Structures are given as C-alpha cells and as structure tokens.
Amino acid sequence: MTQQKNKPRSRIRKTQSPYQHLETLAKGILAWAGTLGIVGGFWVIAHFLFQK
C-alpha cells in the first residue's frame, strides 16, 4: 500500500502505454521462439541419436 502512494503512476503510464503493448508482444514472441527452438533442437538431437 505504501508503494502505490510513492510511485507517480499516472505520469509513467501515459508515456509508456503506446510502446508497452508492442514491447510485451515482442517479448512474448521471442520467448515462444526461444522455447520452441530449444525444445525442437533437443527433440531433433534425441531423434537422430535414437535412430542411429
């Protein structure tokens, strides 16, 4: 409750609002790409190891 009073939210929110949505979207896409890449890489390696 003390943090809400100390932070000037209205001023910060107005400046960040147009870019915040794009930033969160980009972070989400990067996170998905990273996780899929890691999982895909491990799956491919395991697949080739088990095949041979």
N, C-alpha and C positions, 0 to 999 in steps of 0.2 A: 504493500500500500504506500510505503514511503517512496519507492522508486517511481511510481506513477506521478506523484506530485513534483519530484525533482526534474523529471525529463520534460522538456517542451515538445510534446508530441505533435501538435498541430503544424508547427513550422517544419519539422523534419519530414512528416508525411507528405506535405504538399510538394516539396522539392523532389522526393524520391518516387512518388506514385507513378509517373509516366515510365520510368526506367525499371522500377521494381518488378513489374509484371514480366517484362522481357528477360530480366536477369534470372528470375526464378524459372522461367520456361527454358532458358538456355542451360541452366544448372541441371534441371530435370532431364533434358535430352542428353547432356554429357554423362550424367550418372547412369542413365539407361544404356547408352552406348558402351560405357566402360564395363558395366556389369555383364552385358551381353558378350562383349569381346573377350573378357576373362573366362566366362563360362564356356563360350564357343571354343576358345583356344584349348582349354583343358579337355573338353569333350573330343576335339579332333586328335589331340595328342594321345588320349586314352584309347580312342578308336583305332589309331594306327598301331599302338603298342599291342593291343589285344588281337589285332588281325594277324600280325607277323609271328 
